[in-house]
Amino acid sequence: MKIVSTLILVTASFTFSLGQNVYMTSKSSIHFTSDAPLEMIEATSTQLQGALKTDDRSFVFRSPMNTFEGFNSALQKTHFNTTYLETSKYQFTLFEGKIIEEIDFKKPGTYQVRGKGRFTCHGVEQERIIKCTVKVSSEQISVTSDFTVLLDDHNIKIPSVVNQKIAEEIMVKLDLVLVPKK
């Protein structure tokens, strides 16, 4: 509940900003890969939501965890949602913070930046710095990133009977497009 309340408050503060300095997610894809010795698991969600405030480079993004598709089987998806991520209890993964580097969002270009903030997954909050590529054009801002999430860092426990089928380090690929809030 804290995560949802935080997103609502942060999004509300973005909403009341003046001008075209708030960009909202229009398209998104978040993909994860668990490459374990006995099995590779991949799934994707296109439901990532978020906002970027360009005047101070602050952002908030959340991913509804029960929206991932593409598992090897329906049972695997069920285990992901009920046993490991407990998506009925921990509905969202959240990343909120600020881009460290200065960017002139009025100038088209490609920028290598780092987002620093609070990353919350499975109810566990961590301070993270995540590298991103930001492409600015006159119509939109595109963001891509590849990063890892360690299951142990977020108290996601894997039973020993399947520990060779689920990787301890999950690879995440993020691709999103932000457009000015109307």
C-alpha positions in Angstrom: 0.0 0.0 0.0 2.9 2.3 0.8 4.2 1.9 -2.8 0.8 2.8 -4.4 0.4 5.8 -2.1 3.9 7.0 -2.9 3.3 6.7 -6.6 0.0 8.6 -6.3 1.6 11.4 -4.3 4.6 11.7 -6.6 2.4 11.6 -9.8 0.1 14.2 -8.3 3.1 16.5 -7.6 4.1 16.0 -11.3 0.6 16.7 -12.4 0.5 20.1 -10.8 3.7 21.2 -12.4 3.6 24.0 -14.9 4.4 23.8 -18.6 5.6 20.9 -20.7 8.2 19.6 -18.2 6.3 16.5 -17.3 6.6 13.5 -19.6 4.4 10.4 -19.1 5.0 6.8 -20.3 3.2 6.2 -23.6 4.8 2.9 -24.6 6.8 0.5 -22.4 8.4 -2.9 -22.3 10.1 -4.5 -19.3 11.7 -7.9 -19.9 13.4 -10.2 -17.5 15.6 -13.3 -18.0 16.4 -15.9 -15.4 19.3 -17.9 -17.0 19.9 -20.8 -14.6 21.9 -24.0 -15.2 18.8 -26.1 -16.0 16.3 -23.6 -17.3 15.9 -20.2 -18.9 12.8 -18.3 -18.0 11.8 -15.1 -19.8 8.8 -12.9 -19.5 7.7 -9.4 -20.6 5.3 -6.7 -19.5 4.1 -3.7 -21.5 2.3 -2.2 -18.5 5.2 -0.1 -17.0 3.8 3.3 -15.9 5.7 6.4 -15.0 6.6 10.0 -15.2 9.7 12.2 -15.7 9.9 15.8 -14.6 12.5 17.4 -16.9 13.0 20.6 -14.9 14.6 18.8 -11.9 15.2 15.4 -13.6 13.1 13.5 -11.0 11.2 10.4 -12.0 8.9 7.7 -10.7 8.2 4.4 -12.5 6.2 1.3 -11.4 5.6 -2.0 -13.0 2.6 -4.1 -12.0 4.1 -7.5 -11.3 1.2 -9.6 -12.3 1.2 -8.4 -15.9 4.2 -10.4 -17.1 3.6 -12.9 -20.0 5.8 -15.4 -21.9 6.7 -17.9 -19.3 7.6 -21.5 -20.3 4.3 -22.7 -18.9 1.1 -21.6 -17.1 2.4 -23.3 -13.9 5.6 -21.3 -14.1 3.6 -18.1 -14.3 1.5 -19.1 -11.4 4.6 -19.9 -9.3 6.1 -16.5 -10.2 2.9 -14.7 -9.0 2.0 -16.7 -6.0 5.2 -18.3 -4.6 8.1 -16.1 -5.5 6.9 -12.5 -6.2 3.7 -12.8 -4.1 2.1 -10.3 -6.5 -1.2 -10.2 -4.5 0.8 -8.8 -1.6 3.5 -6.9 -3.5 1.7 -5.6 -6.5 4.3 -3.3 -7.9 8.0 -2.8 -8.4 8.8 0.9 -8.0 11.8 3.0 -8.9 11.7 6.7 -7.9 14.6 9.1 -7.8 16.5 11.5 -10.0 18.8 11.5 -13.0 22.3 12.3 -11.7 23.7 13.9 -14.8 22.6 17.3 -16.2 20.6 17.0 -19.5 19.3 19.7 -21.7 15.9 18.2 -22.5 15.3 21.0 -25.1 18.3 19.8 -27.1 17.8 16.5 -29.2 20.5 14.0 -28.6 21.5 10.7 -26.9 22.7 10.8 -23.3 24.3 8.2 -21.1 23.0 8.8 -17.6 22.5 7.2 -14.2 19.2 7.2 -12.3 19.7 7.2 -8.6 16.9 6.5 -6.2 14.8 4.0 -4.2 14.2 0.7 -6.0 11.4 -1.4 -4.3 10.8 -5.0 -5.2 8.9 -7.6 -3.2 8.4 -5.0 -0.4 12.2 -4.4 0.0 13.5 -1.0 -0.7 17.1 -0.4 -1.8 19.1 2.6 -2.9 20.2 1.9 -6.5 22.0 3.6 -9.3 20.9 2.3 -12.7 22.6 3.3 -15.9 20.3 4.3 -18.8 20.5 5.7 -22.3 18.1 8.6 -22.8 17.3 9.8 -26.3 15.7 13.2 -26.6 13.7 14.3 -29.6 11.3 17.2 -30.2 8.3 14.8 -29.7 9.4 12.3 -27.1 12.0 11.0 -24.7 13.1 7.3 -25.0 14.8 5.5 -22.2 16.6 2.1 -22.4 18.4 0.3 -19.7 19.8 -3.1 -18.8 20.4 -4.0 -15.2 20.3 -6.9 -12.7 18.2 -7.7 -9.7 19.5 -10.1 -7.1 16.7 -12.2 -5.6 18.4 -12.4 -2.2 18.5 -8.6 -2.0 14.7 -8.5 -2.1 14.0 -11.5 0.2 12.8 -13.6 -2.8 13.4 -17.2 -1.6 13.9 -20.0 -4.0 13.3 -23.6 -2.7 16.3 -25.8 -3.0 14.4 -28.3 -5.1 14.3 -25.7 -8.0 17.4 -23.7 -7.3 19.0 -25.0 -10.5 16.0 -23.8 -12.5 15.9 -20.2 -11.2 18.8 -17.8 -11.4 19.9 -15.9 -8.3 20.5 -12.8 -10.5 17.8 -11.7 -12.8 18.6 -9.7 -16.0 16.2 -6.9 -16.7 15.8 -5.0 -20.0 13.8 -1.8 -20.0 12.6 0.1 -23.0 10.1 3.0 -22.7 8.9 6.1 -24.5 7.7 9.2 -22.7 5.6 12.0 -24.2 4.7 15.4 -22.8 1.7 15.4 -20.5 -1.3 17.0 -22.1 
